[in-house]
Amino acid sequence: MRALLTALAVFLPTLALDQASKVWVERAFALGESHPLLPVLSLTYVRNHGAAWGLFQGAQLWLAGFGALAVLGCLLFWRRLFGPHRWAPPLGGLLLAGIVGNLIDRLRLGYVVDFVDCHWGDAHFPCFNVADSAICLAVFALILLQWRADRAAPPAP
């Protein structure tokens, strides 16, 4: 029960921040409008009709189905995916919030709202959002935790 409450304590505010930030961007910016924050960071309203880095453009139904299956898989195989580690509940909540945040966009709008624009001169990293950040952070942390666990485990005979 404690693990569920911990996961929800991360999931709900992350999902709320993701959705609120996207609504704000849609209301405050015209499509393609950009506002620099730092020399390497801008807020730029982009509609992503595909997946990461714009892959699979126009496949919203397939991407939504994949997102729904990812959520179902995370829930069904929670223990196997996240393990018994104390960081499993918050990282699982973070990962699910990211997946659900982009799934909501796909189902509600037919695209995902992206707006964080990292760049160096004319070279731009693909725009992303809070949900994408949550997914990447959770996956990176889970990989790091597994790597540390593997290094701490005694070698197999």
C-alpha positions as protocol buffer text, in pm:
chain_id: "A"
residue {
  index: 1
  type: MET
  ca { x: 0 y: 0 z: 0 }
}
residue {
  index: 2
  type: ARG
  ca { x: 285 y: 237 z: 83 }
}
residue {
  index: 3
  type: ALA
  ca { x: 444 y: 174 z: -257 }
}
residue {
  index: 4
  type: LEU
  ca { x: 116 y: 256 z: -433 }
}
residue {
  index: 5
  type: LEU
  ca { x: 78 y: 581 z: -238 }
}
residue {
  index: 6
  type: THR
  ca { x: 439 y: 676 z: -317 }
}
residue {
  index: 7
  type: ALA
  ca { x: 388 y: 605 z: -687 }
}
residue {
  index: 8
  type: LEU
  ca { x: 67 y: 812 z: -686 }
}
residue {
  index: 9
  type: ALA
  ca { x: 241 y: 1095 z: -499 }
}
residue {
  index: 10
  type: VAL
  ca { x: 481 y: 1123 z: -794 }
}
residue {
  index: 11
  type: PHE
  ca { x: 237 y: 1031 z: -1072 }
}
residue {
  index: 12
  type: LEU
  ca { x: -38 y: 1285 z: -998 }
}
residue {
  index: 13
  type: PRO
  ca { x: 171 y: 1605 z: -969 }
}
residue {
  index: 14
  type: THR
  ca { x: 389 y: 1507 z: -1266 }
}
residue {
  index: 15
  type: LEU
  ca { x: 85 y: 1441 z: -1483 }
}
residue {
  index: 16
  type: ALA
  ca { x: -78 y: 1765 z: -1364 }
}
residue {
  index: 17
  type: LEU
  ca { x: 238 y: 1967 z: -1440 }
}
residue {
  index: 18
  type: ASP
  ca { x: 265 y: 1807 z: -1784 }
}
residue {
  index: 19
  type: GLN
  ca { x: -95 y: 1878 z: -1879 }
}
residue {
  index: 20
  type: ALA
  ca { x: -100 y: 2229 z: -1728 }
}
residue {
  index: 21
  type: SER
  ca { x: 221 y: 2326 z: -1907 }
}
residue {
  index: 22
  type: LYS
  ca { x: 82 y: 2204 z: -2240 }
}
residue {
  index: 23
  type: VAL
  ca { x: -246 y: 2393 z: -2194 }
}
residue {
  index: 24
  type: TRP
  ca { x: -50 y: 2705 z: -2104 }
}
residue {
  index: 25
  type: VAL
  ca { x: 171 y: 2675 z: -2414 }
}
residue {
  index: 26
  type: GLU
  ca { x: -131 y: 2625 z: -2641 }
}
residue {
  index: 27
  type: ARG
  ca { x: -303 y: 2932 z: -2497 }
}
residue {
  index: 28
  type: ALA
  ca { x: 1 y: 3160 z: -2470 }
}
residue {
  index: 29
  type: PHE
  ca { x: 185 y: 3077 z: -2796 }
}
residue {
  index: 30
  type: ALA
  ca { x: 97 y: 3065 z: -3161 }
}
residue {
  index: 31
  type: LEU
  ca { x: 205 y: 2745 z: -3335 }
}
residue {
  index: 32
  type: GLY
  ca { x: 578 y: 2778 z: -3408 }
}
residue {
  index: 33
  type: GLU
  ca { x: 617 y: 3083 z: -3183 }
}
residue {
  index: 34
  type: SER
  ca { x: 940 y: 3081 z: -2985 }
}
residue {
  index: 35
  type: HIS
  ca { x: 1065 y: 3274 z: -2682 }
}
residue {
  index: 36
  type: PRO
  ca { x: 1430 y: 3249 z: -2578 }
}
residue {
  index: 37
  type: LEU
  ca { x: 1499 y: 3183 z: -2209 }
}
residue {
  index: 38
  type: LEU
  ca { x: 1876 y: 3124 z: -2226 }
}
residue {
  index: 39
  type: PRO
  ca { x: 2126 y: 3126 z: -2513 }
}
residue {
  index: 40
  type: VAL
  ca { x: 2072 y: 2750 z: -2547 }
}
residue {
  index: 41
  type: LEU
  ca { x: 1708 y: 2717 z: -2437 }
}
residue {
  index: 42
  type: SER
  ca { x: 1381 y: 2848 z: -2576 }
}
residue {
  index: 43
  type: LEU
  ca { x: 1013 y: 2778 z: -2537 }
}
residue {
  index: 44
  type: THR
  ca { x: 878 y: 2692 z: -2881 }
}
residue {
  index: 45
  type: TYR
  ca { x: 526 y: 2561 z: -2949 }
}
residue {
  index: 46
  type: VAL
  ca { x: 546 y: 2251 z: -3169 }
}
residue {
  index: 47
  type: ARG
  ca { x: 285 y: 1988 z: -3252 }
}
residue {
  index: 48
  type: ASN
  ca { x: 440 y: 1645 z: -3277 }
}
residue {
  index: 49
  type: HIS
  ca { x: 226 y: 1414 z: -3489 }
}
residue {
  index: 50
  type: GLY
  ca { x: 474 y: 1130 z: -3439 }
}
residue {
  index: 51
  type: ALA
  ca { x: 687 y: 980 z: -3165 }
}
residue {
  index: 52
  type: ALA
  ca { x: 1030 y: 1077 z: -3034 }
}
residue {
  index: 53
  type: TRP
  ca { x: 1231 y: 1285 z: -3280 }
}
residue {
  index: 54
  type: GLY
  ca { x: 926 y: 1302 z: -3505 }
}
residue {
  index: 55
  type: LEU
  ca { x: 943 y: 934 z: -3599 }
}
residue {
  index: 56
  type: PHE
  ca { x: 625 y: 760 z: -3720 }
}
residue {
  index: 57
  type: GLN
  ca { x: 453 y: 1082 z: -3832 }
}
residue {
  index: 58
  type: GLY
  ca { x: 77 y: 1044 z: -3866 }
}
residue {
  index: 59
  type: ALA
  ca { x: 59 y: 712 z: -3681 }
}
residue {
  index: 60
  type: GLN
  ca { x: -135 y: 855 z: -3386 }
}
residue {
  index: 61
  type: LEU
  ca { x: -371 y: 560 z: -3351 }
}
residue {
  index: 62
  type: TRP
  ca { x: -80 y: 314 z: -3343 }
}
residue {
  index: 63
  type: LEU
  ca { x: 118 y: 534 z: -3106 }
}
residue {
  index: 64
  type: ALA
  ca { x: -182 y: 573 z: -2875 }
}
residue {
  index: 65
  type: GLY
  ca { x: -230 y: 195 z: -2877 }
}
residue {
  index: 66
  type: PHE
  ca { x: 137 y: 145 z: -2799 }
}
residue {
  index: 67
  type: GLY
  ca { x: 112 y: 396 z: -2511 }
}
residue {
  index: 68
  type: ALA
  ca { x: -192 y: 219 z: -2370 }
}
residue {
  index: 69
  type: LEU
  ca { x: -13 y: -117 z: -2394 }
}
residue {
  index: 70
  type: ALA
  ca { x: 294 y: 34 z: -2224 }
}
residue {
  index: 71
  type: VAL
  ca { x: 80 y: 154 z: -1932 }
}
residue {
  index: 72
  type: LEU
  ca { x: -90 y: -187 z: -1907 }
}
residue {
  index: 73
  type: GLY
  ca { x: 246 y: -365 z: -1926 }
}
residue {
  index: 74
  type: CYS
  ca { x: 395 y: -144 z: -1652 }
}
residue {
  index: 75
  type: LEU
  ca { x: 100 y: -218 z: -1425 }
}
residue {
  index: 76
  type: LEU
  ca { x: 88 y: -592 z: -1495 }
}
residue {
  index: 77
  type: PHE
  ca { x: 462 y: -648 z: -1470 }
}
residue {
  index: 78
  type: TRP
  ca { x: 542 y: -383 z: -1207 }
}
residue {
  index: 79
  type: ARG
  ca { x: 761 y: -607 z: -988 }
}
residue {
  index: 80
  type: ARG
  ca { x: 955 y: -749 z: -1281 }
}
residue {
  index: 81
  type: LEU
  ca { x: 1013 y: -408 z: -1439 }
}
residue {
  index: 82
  type: PHE
  ca { x: 1086 y: -199 z: -1133 }
}
residue {
  index: 83
  type: GLY
  ca { x: 1203 y: -459 z: -883 }
}
residue {
  index: 84
  type: PRO
  ca { x: 1190 y: -433 z: -506 }
}
residue {
  index: 85
  type: HIS
  ca { x: 1419 y: -131 z: -489 }
}
residue {
  index: 86
  type: ARG
  ca { x: 1301 y: 155 z: -267 }
}
residue {
  index: 87
  type: TRP
  ca { x: 1314 y: 390 z: -566 }
}
residue {
  index: 88
  type: ALA
  ca { x: 1082 y: 167 z: -772 }
}
residue {
  index: 89
  type: PRO
  ca { x: 752 y: 334 z: -670 }
}
residue {
  index: 90
  type: PRO
  ca { x: 854 y: 696 z: -744 }
}
residue {
  index: 91
  type: LEU
  ca { x: 1032 y: 600 z: -1065 }
}
residue {
  index: 92
  type: GLY
  ca { x: 737 y: 388 z: -1177 }
}
residue {
  index: 93
  type: GLY
  ca { x: 504 y: 679 z: -1101 }
}
residue {
  index: 94
  type: LEU
  ca { x: 727 y: 913 z: -1300 }
}
residue {
  index: 95
  type: LEU
  ca { x: 742 y: 677 z: -1597 }
}
residue {
  index: 96
  type: LEU
  ca { x: 366 y: 620 z: -1599 }
}
residue {
  index: 97
  type: ALA
  ca { x: 294 y: 993 z: -1567 }
}
residue {
  index: 98
  type: GLY
  ca { x: 505 y: 1058 z: -1875 }
}
residue {
  index: 99
  type: ILE
  ca { x: 344 y: 783 z: -2080 }
}
residue {
  index: 100
  type: VAL
  ca { x: -8 y: 884 z: -1973 }
}
residue {
  index: 101
  type: GLY
  ca { x: 63 y: 1255 z: -2030 }
}
residue {
  index: 102
  type: ASN
  ca { x: 154 y: 1200 z: -2394 }
}
residue {
  index: 103
  type: LEU
  ca { x: -125 y: 945 z: -2436 }
}
residue {
  index: 104
  type: ILE
  ca { x: -379 y: 1205 z: -2321 }
}
residue {
  index: 105
  type: ASP
  ca { x: -248 y: 1446 z: -2587 }
}
residue {
  index: 106
  type: ARG
  ca { x: -268 y: 1185 z: -2860 }
}
residue {
  index: 107
  type: LEU
  ca { x: -626 y: 1093 z: -2772 }
}
residue {
  index: 108
  type: ARG
  ca { x: -747 y: 1447 z: -2697 }
}
residue {
  index: 109
  type: LEU
  ca { x: -567 y: 1644 z: -2967 }
}
residue {
  index: 110
  type: GLY
  ca { x: -433 y: 1396 z: -3223 }
}
residue {
  index: 111
  type: TYR
  ca { x: -76 y: 1517 z: -3157 }
}
residue {
  index: 112
  type: VAL
  ca { x: 159 y: 1580 z: -2866 }
}
residue {
  index: 113
  type: VAL
  ca { x: 234 y: 1936 z: -2754 }
}
residue {
  index: 114
  type: ASP
  ca { x: 611 y: 1992 z: -2729 }
}
residue {
  index: 115
  type: PHE
  ca { x: 774 y: 2317 z: -2625 }
}
residue {
  index: 116
  type: VAL
  ca { x: 1116 y: 2277 z: -2461 }
}
residue {
  index: 117
  type: ASP
  ca { x: 1365 y: 2370 z: -2733 }
}
residue {
  index: 118
  type: CYS
  ca { x: 1733 y: 2308 z: -2660 }
}
residue {
  index: 119
  type: HIS
  ca { x: 1970 y: 2442 z: -2923 }
}
residue {
  index: 120
  type: TRP
  ca { x: 2326 y: 2544 z: -2997 }
}
residue {
  index: 121
  type: GLY
  ca { x: 2330 y: 2806 z: -3268 }
}
residue {
  index: 122
  type: ASP
  ca { x: 2121 y: 2667 z: -3553 }
}
residue {
  index: 123
  type: ALA
  ca { x: 2146 y: 2307 z: -3427 }
}
residue {
  index: 124
  type: HIS
  ca { x: 1829 y: 2206 z: -3242 }
}
residue {
  index: 125
  type: PHE
  ca { x: 1761 y: 1900 z: -3029 }
}
residue {
  index: 126
  type: PRO
  ca { x: 1404 y: 1787 z: -3099 }
}
residue {
  index: 127
  type: CYS
  ca { x: 1151 y: 1978 z: -2886 }
}
residue {
  index: 128
  type: PHE
  ca { x: 1012 y: 1789 z: -2589 }
}
residue {
  index: 129
  type: ASN
  ca { x: 778 y: 1836 z: -2293 }
}
residue {
  index: 130
  type: VAL
  ca { x: 740 y: 1749 z: -1923 }
}
residue {
  index: 131
  type: ALA
  ca { x: 610 y: 1399 z: -2004 }
}
residue {
  index: 132
  type: ASP
  ca { x: 911 y: 1324 z: -2223 }
}
residue {
  index: 133
  type: SER
  ca { x: 1141 y: 1448 z: -1947 }
}
residue {
  index: 134
  type: ALA
  ca { x: 967 y: 1227 z: -1691 }
}
residue {
  index: 135
  type: ILE
  ca { x: 1002 y: 920 z: -1914 }
}
residue {
  index: 136
  type: CYS
  ca { x: 1371 y: 985 z: -1984 }
}
residue {
  index: 137
  type: LEU
  ca { x: 1453 y: 1056 z: -1621 }
}
residue {
  index: 138
  type: ALA
  ca { x: 1274 y: 742 z: -1501 }
}
residue {
  index: 139
  type: VAL
  ca { x: 1431 y: 517 z: -1764 }
}
residue {
  index: 140
  type: PHE
  ca { x: 1781 y: 658 z: -1701 }
}
residue {
  index: 141
  type: ALA
  ca { x: 1743 y: 614 z: -1324 }
}
residue {
  index: 142
  type: LEU
  ca { x: 1610 y: 259 z: -1363 }
}
residue {
  index: 143
  type: ILE
  ca { x: 1901 y: 165 z: -1589 }
}
residue {
  index: 144
  type: LEU
  ca { x: 2145 y: 319 z: -1340 }
}
residue {
  index: 145
  type: LEU
  ca { x: 1986 y: 130 z: -1050 }
}
residue {
  index: 146
  type: GLN
  ca { x: 2003 y: -198 z: -1241 }
}
residue {
  index: 147
  type: TRP
  ca { x: 2365 y: -133 z: -1338 }
}
residue {
  index: 148
  type: ARG
  ca { x: 2455 y: -67 z: -975 }
}
residue {
  index: 149
  type: ALA
  ca { x: 2270 y: -379 z: -861 }
}
residue {
  index: 150
  type: ASP
  ca { x: 2448 y: -589 z: -1122 }
}
residue {
  index: 151
  type: ARG
  ca { x: 2788 y: -455 z: -1014 }
}
residue {
  index: 152
  type: ALA
  ca { x: 2712 y: -524 z: -646 }
}
residue {
  index: 153
  type: ALA
  ca { x: 2595 y: -880 z: -711 }
}
residue {
  index: 154
  type: PRO
  ca { x: 2850 y: -1155 z: -661 }
}
residue {
  index: 155
  type: PRO
  ca { x: 2982 y: -1306 z: -986 }
}
residue {
  index: 156
  type: ALA
  ca { x: 2807 y: -1615 z: -1112 }
}
residue {
  index: 157
  type: PRO
  ca { x: 3004 y: -1939 z: -1062 }
}
